[in-house]
Amino acid sequence: MGYARPELLVEPDWVTEHANDEHVRIIDCATLEAYRRAHIPGAVQLPVHFYIKEDGPPGAEHGTFVMSPKAFEDLMVKLGVTPDTTVVTYDDNNALVASRLWWVLKYYGHTNARVLNGGWHRWLTENRPVTFHATRVAPGNFTARPDASLIADAEYLKSKVGDSACQVLDARTDGEWDGSNARGNKRVGRVPGPRHLEWLKFVENTDTRRFLPAEEIQRLLDEAGFERGKETITYCQGGIRAAHAAFAMELLGYENVRVYDGSMRDWANREDTPLEV
């Protein structure tokens, strides 16, 4: 597919060949209900109701920021991940949560993680084996080591507004971009000066749901005005789609890409952050 970093993706044949490898952990990022219905043999289930976020207030979809180092360590230990584990992530939503988990693993120092290209949709489309039996694994051994170069907070993003050396990618829908969809935020709009490229455009609109070939993703980025060599900050509503966009850019070899983890759930509900519509 012409990617600069093809090792970030795995194909279904590779997963089939390595499903029983003790140093490979396949993580299903769909809901527990979906996992119980059917999943890839050998996959464990990720509790995704919080999208790998901190615990939010009662009734909240998920917290505002990435879960704490200790909480993430406990989660990885439960899923049987060790420093030597090759983690393969997949989901049933265009790699949305799978790429989020990839990013959180990288942020916490585990760079040996890959996303299944096409995820659950491609697996079913190709009539590959499935099971409803849950996978039990021995506890892992994981130490979270945050990499501050991969993340941005509101203060960092504010310092980059108007800086020509930094480009900002808004991965939200058209409605969120133009302010017609508030998503429950106190204020609407966008960070001043971003470029808009919805996350779903990086994925094929077919049953296989694979990432687009490199040249097509590059065309999207070029048309949106993104340049190589510049620092990039991605954001959305809660940092999930932003991580997906960061993954697509890294596939093509873009460097110095940060995710604004708080995104609009943080930015649009503060009083000290500028917004434009």
KELOVO-571475 format. One record per residue (C-alpha): residue in three letters; x, y, z. Coordinates in steps of 0.25 Angstrom, whole numbers, plus 5000, padded with zeros to 4 digits. Layout:
N
ALAXYZ...
//
This chain:
277
MET500050005000GLY501250095000TYR501250135014ALA502550195020ARG502250115033PRO501549985029GLU501949915041LEU500849995049LEU499849915042VAL499649755041GLU498849675031PRO497849565035ASP498749455030TRP499849505040VAL498849505051THR498449365047GLU499849315047HIS500149375061ALA498849365068ASN499449255078ASP500849325079GLU501049345094HIS501749485091VAL500549535083ARG499349595090ILE498149625081ILE497149725087ASP495749735083CYS495349885085ALA493849865082THR492749865093LEU492649745103GLU491349715097ALA491949705083TYR493149625088ARG492249525095ARG491449505082ALA492749475073HIS494149515072ILE495549475066PRO495949345073GLY497049375083ALA496649515085VAL496349575099GLN495349685101LEU495649835104PRO494649905113VAL494450025104HIS493250095111PHE494350195115TYR495150195102ILE496450175111LYS496050305118GLU496050345133ASP494750315140GLY493750425137PRO492650485146PRO491350405148GLY490650385134ALA491750435126GLU492150365114HIS493650365118GLY494650455125THR495350565119PHE496750525119VAL497550395116MET497450295128SER498550305138PRO499850225137LYS499450135149ALA498050105143PHE498650075130GLU499749985136ASP498649915143LEU497849895130MET499049845122VAL499349745134LYS497949695133LEU498049675118GLY499349605119VAL500249705113THR501749705116PRO502949785110ASP503149675100THR501749665095THR501349705081VAL500049765083VAL499049755071THR497749845073TYR496449835065ASP495049885066ASP493749895058ASN493750045056ASN494750075045ALA495950055055LEU495450175063VAL495750115077ALA496850015072SER497650135067ARG497350205081LEU497850085088TRP499050085079TRP499350235082VAL499150215098LEU500150095097LYS501150175090TYR500950295099TYR501150205111GLY502450145105HIS501950025098THR502350045083ASN502149895079ALA500749915075ARG499949895062VAL498549915057LEU497849805049ASN497649865035GLY496149865033GLY495849815047TRP494549735050HIS493849765037ARG494949715028TRP495149595036LEU493649555034THR493649595020GLU494749495017ASN494049385025ARG495149365035PRO494849285047VAL494149345059THR493749295073PHE492949335085HIS493849275095ALA494549375104THR496049365104ARG496749355118VAL498149405119ALA499149405130PRO499449545137GLY500449625129ASN501549715134PHE501449865130THR502049995134ALA501550125128ARG502550225124PRO501850345118ASP502450415106ALA502150565107SER502550585093LEU501250515088ILE500250595095ALA499750735096ASP498950805106ALA498150935105GLU499251025110TYR500250955100LEU499150975088LYS498951115092SER500451145091LYS500351095077VAL499151175072GLY499651265061ASP501051195060SER501351165045ALA502251055049CYS501150975055GLN499950915048VAL498650875054LEU497750765049ASP496250765053ALA495750625051ARG494250655054THR493050645046ASP492550765037GLY491550805048GLU492450805059TRP493450885050ASP492450995046GLY491751005060SER490450945057ASN490650825065ALA491050865080ARG491250725085GLY490850775098ASN491950875100LYS491751005106ARG492351075094VAL492351035079GLY493451065068ARG494851025066VAL496251055070PRO496651175062GLY497451135050PRO497250985048ARG497050905036HIS495850815035LEU496050665031GLU494950575036TRP495550445042LEU494650355034LYS495250395021PHE496550315024VAL495750185023GLU495150115011ASN493650125010THR493549975006ASP493249855014THR494749835017ARG494949965024ARG496449965021PHE497250095022LEU497350165009PRO498650145001ALA499750235004GLU499650324992GLU498150344994ILE498350385009GLN499550475004ARG498550544994LEU497550565005LEU498650635014ASP499250715002GLU497850764999ALA497550805013GLY498950885013PHE499750795022GLU501250805021ARG502350705025GLY503450755034LYS502450835042GLU501950805056THR500450755056ILE499450755067THR498150675065TYR496850695072CYS495350655072GLN494350645083GLY495050555092GLY496350515087ILE495850385080ARG495750425066ALA496950515068ALA497750385071HIS497250325058ALA497750435050ALA499050435057PHE499150285053ALA498850315039MET499950425038GLU500950335045LEU500650225034LEU501150325024GLY502350365032TYR501950495038GLU502750525050ASN502550615062VAL501050585063ARG500350615076VAL498950585081TYR498150685088ASP497550585098GLY496550675104SER496050725091MET494750805090ARG494250735103ASP495350815110TRP495550935101ALA494050975098ASN493750965113ARG494751065118GLU494751215118ASP496151245115THR496251175101PRO495951245088LEU494951195078GLU494551235064VAL493351195056
//
